């Protein structure tokens, strides 16, 4: 076969009987050898200029290309690109570009079969830790200045400034289930700042629907939902109802409910009830029947103990004084009057049902749900009624009979 270029030469010398059809076999004319060398030199020149490619190249010892363009350090098994003194297995000085339709850089751990990390780019930069799940429990650690800055655990929890997945150590933990844990020594672990306008600092949502917020209003904190908010006015020294915008909410919001009662209220002074003539109508003196009820009511005062306190404290439960609402209602009925039409008498009805649920720790719990209307309650809900009195009005009523 004619050897037209260097790639066609055989690694077995005896198989190379010609160079570009010049016979160099044994006993060939001397001129053939001379011409063959010239032809071989031309082939090598073609390799040097790049017009002829080598199919393989084997080098024993170091290899240097243009001083520092490429350096192979055979004694230390190192390769340098852009340097003549590689310090690692592969040392690259200046920029590196990996190009392709979806270029990928893989780092393989030979201690575990198929264990590797892949960095790829195709619209997004993707870091794939152990794509073959060869090792399991693979994580990511990022260090700065020799110290760990953050880590991504195998549970897909991001730990910043800590190696503890919890709240027992200072740092921030972001969990894949949408949970954030922040721990800090001697300072606020969370600082939120809203610039320029007043409004929400924290918006609270359920099923992506706004249900409440913590707001900044006029340099004060406001907490609530829709038009049922509390404005903590530090300048005036008051806590007052407010609408969502921070404006006045007057005579709209109740404190507690018929079946969601506070226990004791500790105050320096009593409550203040509005008694302005300008806000009242149908102002009349008491009828004779009403005065008779007032007289009877004076004799209905009783002492008693609350059942719930006896169950809690036994004989240590204290004695209270007041009126029994049912007795007051009967006194009105005796005079042909409806106690429900008078503000001193309260009768509240609701429906309750017991519900099983699983708490955040996976434990089954029981809670009682209430409904204001029967049509909103489940069929098995229990109807509840509780009677009460407004003592400020009751006492004023009784005084009228004295």
N, C-alpha and C positions, 0 to 999 in steps of 0.2 A: 504494500500500500504506500502510495506517495505521501511523505510527511511534509504537508504544505505549511504547517505552523507548529509552534512549540507544544501545543496541547495534544498533538497527535503522536508525540514521541512516547515510546514504551519504556516502562521502568526496568525492563530486562534489556541490557545493552545489546545482546546478540540479535534482538528483534528490530533494532534500528539499522537497517541495511541501506538507507538512503536519506538524504536531506533534500526535500523538494525535488525528488526524482534524480538527484545526483548520487551515483553509485559510490558507496563508501565501504563496500564489502571487501574482504581480504583479497590482496593482490590487485586492488584497483589502481589506476594511474595516480601518480602523485598530484597531478593537477586537480583531480577530483577532490582530494582531501583539502587542497587549498581553496577550491570553489565552495566546498561544503561548509568550511569554517566561515567564509564570508556570508553564505546564506544563513547560517546559524546566528551570526551576529545581527543580521537584519531581523531575524525572528525575535531576538532578545530586545532589539530596539523597539519593535512593535509593542512588546510587553511594557517597556519603559514609557512609551508615549500614550499608552492606554488603548491603542487601536486593536490590540490583541489581549484578551483576558486569559488568566490562568484558571484552570478548573480546580486546582489545589496547590497549596503552598505549605511546605514543612520547613520550620526554622529551628535549628538547634542552637541554644544560647540566647542572649539578649537580642531584641529587635528595636531599632530606633528609626523613626520616620521623622525627618526634618527636625531634629534635635528634641523638641518637646511636643510635637503634634501627636505622636503616639510612641509610647515607651513600653516595651515588654521586659520586665525584670524577671528573668528566668530563675535566678538563684532564690528569690523570695516568692515566686509565683504571684507577681503583682503586675497590673496593667495600669498605665497612666495615660490619660487623654488631656492634653494641654499642660502636661508636666513631665519632666524627665525624672522625677523622684516620687513615684507613687508610694503612699504610706499605708494603703489598704489594698485588699484584693482588687478593687477597682477604684481609682481616684480620678475624678473628673474636675477640672478647673474651668470656671465660668459656666455658661448656660448649657442646659441639656434639653433637648426637644425630642419627645416621643410622639410621633405623628401616625395618623391612620384614621379610618372611618370610625373606629371605636378603640383607641389605643389603650393598652392595659399594661401595668407594671405589676409583676408578681414577686413577692418575697416568700420563699419556701423554707420551712423548717424541716431539715432532713432527719431530725430525731423522730418525727412522727410522719408516717406515710400520708401523702396527700394533704398535709397541713400547710397552709399558705395564707398570705394576705394579698388581695388584689386591689390595685388602684386603677380605676378606669374612668374615662370621660366620654360621654355622649349626651350632650345637653346639660347633664348634671355630673359633678364629680362624685363618684361612688367609691367608698372604702368598704370592701367586703372582707370581714374578718372570718377566716376559716370557712370558706364557701362550701367545702365538702363535709363540714362538721366532723373533721378527722380527730380533733383534740377534744372538743366540747368545752363548755364553760370558758369561752374565749372573751377577753376584754381588751380595752384600749386605755393606755396611760399616756398622758401628755405632760412633759416636764419643762420647766423653765428655770434657768440659772442653777441647774443641778438638783432642783427639788420638784416633787410632783405637784402639778398645778390642777389637773383634773383627771378623772378616769371614768370610763364607761364600763360597767360591770356586765357579766354574762346575763344578768337579769334585766338588762337594758335600763339600768338606773345610772344617771349622770351625777357623779360626785365632784363637787368643786371645792377645793381647799380642805378636803377631808378624805380619809380612807374608810370612814365609818358610815355605813348605810343606816342612818337613824338620827336621833336628836341628842345622843349622849356626847357628841363631840362638836366643836365649832366647825361650821361649814354649811354648804348648801347641797341638798339632795333633791334631784328632780327625777321622779319615778315615771315609768311609761304609762301608768294607769291614770295620769293627770294629777299626781300628788306632789306637792312641793314642801320640803322640810328645811327650815332656816334656823340655825342656832348661832348666837353671838354672845360673847362675854361682855357684861357691863354696859351695853349699848343697845339701842333698838335694833332688832334683827331685820326689820322691814321699814323702809322710809319711802313714802309716796309723796310726790310733789306735783301739784297742778299749777301751771303758770297762767297768767293773764286773766281768764274768766273764771267765775264761780260755776260749780257743777259737780258732777260725779267724780269721785276719786277712786271708788271701787263700785263696780256695777255687779249686782248679783242676779244670776239667771237660772231658770229651771227649764229644761228642754228647749233651750235657746230663746226663752221668753223672759224679758226683764220682770223680776218680782221685787226688787228692792235695791238700795244703794247706801253707801256712806258718802256724804257730800261735803264740800266746803261751801258755806253760804255766808257771805258778808264777814269773812274772817272767823267764822264759827263752824263747829261740826254739826251736821244734821244726819240722822239715821232714820230710815223708814222705807215705806213702800207707797207708791202712787201719792195720794193726798193724805196718807196716815203716817206722819213723820214727827219726830221729836227734834227740836232745835235747841242745842246747848249754847245759850247766849252767855258767854263769859263776861261781857261788858256789863250786862244788866243783872247778872247773877241769877239767872232763871233757866228752867227747862220748860219749854212751851210747845204745844202742838203747832205744826206748820204744814202747808201744802208742799208739793214736790219742788216748787220754785223757791221755797223759803218764805213765801208770803204767809199772812195770818190765816190760821184755821181756828175759828171761834165757835164754841158750843156744838162741836161735831164728834169729838173723840171721847170714848169712855175709857176709864182706867179699870181694868179687870172686866169680868163678865159673871153672869149668874152662876155658872159652874166652873169658872176660872178665877177664883178669888185670891186676893192677897191676904196675908194673915194680919200682922200688926203694921200700923203706920206710925212711925216715930216723928213727931214734929214739935217745934217750940210753941206754935200757936195752932188754933183750930182752923178748920176750913172756912173760907169766905164764900157765902152764897149771894149771888146778885139779888138785890131787893129794890131795884130802881122802879119808881112808879111809871116812868116813861116806857118801861118794857113789859108792863102788865095790863091786863084788861079784865073785864067782868069782876071788878072789885066790889065785894058785897060783905055785909055782916053775916055771921053764922045764923042759920035757921034754928028754931027750937029743937028740931029733931037732931041736928048736928051737935047742939050744946048738950043734949041728953047723952049722946054717944061719947062726947068728951068727958062728961061726968063719970060714966061707966068705965071709960078707959083708964081713969085715974086709979080705980080699984082693981085693974087687971095687971098691975105690976107684980112680977114674980121674981124669985131667985131660982137659979138653975145652974147646972153644969153641962158643958158640951160633951156629947157622947164620944166624939173623937179624942178629946183630951183625957177622958176617963180611961179609954182604951190605951192611950199612950202613957199616962202618968198614974193611973189607978187612984188611990185615995189622995194623992198629991194634987189632983186636978182642982183648980180653984173655982169658987162660986161667983157667978155673974148675976146682974140684975137687969131686967128688961121686961118687955111684953111678949106674949106669944101671939104671933101673927094671926093664927086661926081664931084666937079669942077676939082679937080686934075686928076681924072680918065678921064674926057672929054678932058683935055689938052693932055694927052697921046694919046687918040683916034684920036685927030685932026692931030697928026703926024704919024698915022698908027702904034702906039705902044700899047702894052698891059700893062696897069698899074699893073696888077696882077703879072707880072714877076719881079717887082721891090720891094725890101724889105721895101721901105718907105710907100707903099700902102697896106692896110690890108682889106680884105673882109672875114667876118666870117659868116657861116650859121649853124643854129641848128633848132631843132623842140621842141616846148613847148606844154604842156597839163596841164590843171587844174585838181586837184584831191581833193576830199573830204576825210577827215580822222577824227578819234576820238582821241583826245589827252589823256594824262595820267590822266586828271581830268574828263574824260568822256564828254568833250565838242567837238562839231563838228567844225572842222577848215578846211581851204582851203590852199593848197600849190601848187606851180608851179614846175613841173618836166621838166627836159630838156634832150634831146637826141642828140648825135653828128651825128648819121646816121639816114636817113629816114626809113631804114628797121627795125630799132630798136624801132621806135616811133609808138604809136597807130595811127589808121587810122584817127582819128579826131584831131590829133596834128596840131598845127599851125606852118608854116615855118617862121623863123625869119632870117633876114640878117642885119648885122651891119658893117659899113665901118669905117676905122680908118687910122691913119698915124703914122709913127715913125718920130717924129719931129727932132731928132738928124740927121737922114739921109736926111730928107726933107730940113733942113736948109743948110746942107753941099751941097746938090744938087743945091739949089738956089744960094749959094755963088759962085759956079762954073761959073755962068752967069754974075757975077758982074765984 
